[in-house]
Amino acid sequence: MESTGGWERALRLAAWLVVGAIGLLMLTQAFGWAGTRLVAVVQSLTPYLIAALAPIALVAARRGQARLGFTAGLVGLSGVVLAIPLVFTPSQPPARDLSVGVTVASINLLYTNDVVDRSADAVLAQDADVIVFSEYTAEHQQVLTAHPLADDYPFKIDRDGLRAGGIAIWSRYPLNEGDRLPTVNYSADVTIDGPDGRFSIVGVHPPAPVFSFDSWKRDLELLVDRAQAATTPTLVIGDLNASYWHPVFRDLLDTGFVDAHMAHGRGFSSSWPSGRWRLPFVRLDHALTGRRLVSTDVADFDVPGSDHRGFVVTVAPAR
């Protein structure tokens, strides 16, 4: 009996430690603290950690551990409150009457991708008007420019970089390049002369926080500044290496931009890691619309050779 009691005390202590750790995590969310490299990684797991509190609260309640059950439930409730914008889709104005819309594909190629020709086949099947490639290397450029895909996109901005640092924008509509953003990885700030008028596309790929936390945080804060300064219809798109569960990403939404997946009821969808034997658990790839630009549709698709799912978003001017 003493042995059983010892195990119960140990399990109760372990449960309190789990609840306390998740409670500390939720404090970083409540106060909007980007934290450290470890905190940023754990923040991406927020919904799964919150879900883990349910059995703790249930077992505690059944065993008469009222304080433990109440605390677990309270911390869990804070997570539910945080997730409300993912459940109740954010509002955006309707698209302008008779607008044609422009489809924009976002693809992280993965710099070690050795089947880029198959990636190009998958992108070609999407028939997007504009393509934003991240992790775009010189080797990728060589394969892609020789692929039939290149013939459909006469307007190109290519910035091949080392490893994951390159980016490219291919378009069926004329591109006008703006000022270069001082991001760690290459980015592209362009205007598109589309069928519904001119709008801006900001293609970005901040470094992953696990590799360069300070650069990741600085680049996302730079995007917040760019979003706040925007005066024309704008689309921020790419692999942001950030999820809704990162406060610095929510700062972008607070500038008035709307995440397309959230707007179309897919806020809980995931884009990374993708591929054989991999189960995506977090959305790192986003399309954010603002300044009188709205999304009317978004759809994900698989990209052979990549560790991210791609997506195509349709954007149009607001009414």
Secondary structure by P-SEA (a helix, b strand, c coil): caaaaaaaaaaaaaaaaaaaaaaaaaaaaaacccccaaaaaaaaaaaaaaaaaaaaaaaaaaacaaaaaaaaaaaaaaaaaaaccccccccccccccccbbbbbbbbcccccccaaaaaaaaaaaacccbbbbccccaaaaaaaaacccccccccccccccccccbbbbbcccbbbbccccccccbbbbbcccccccbbbbbbbbcccccccaaaaaaaaaaaaaaaaacccbbbbbcccccccccaaaaaaaaaccccccccccccccccccccccccccccccbbbbcccccccbbbbbbbccccbbbbbbbbbbcc
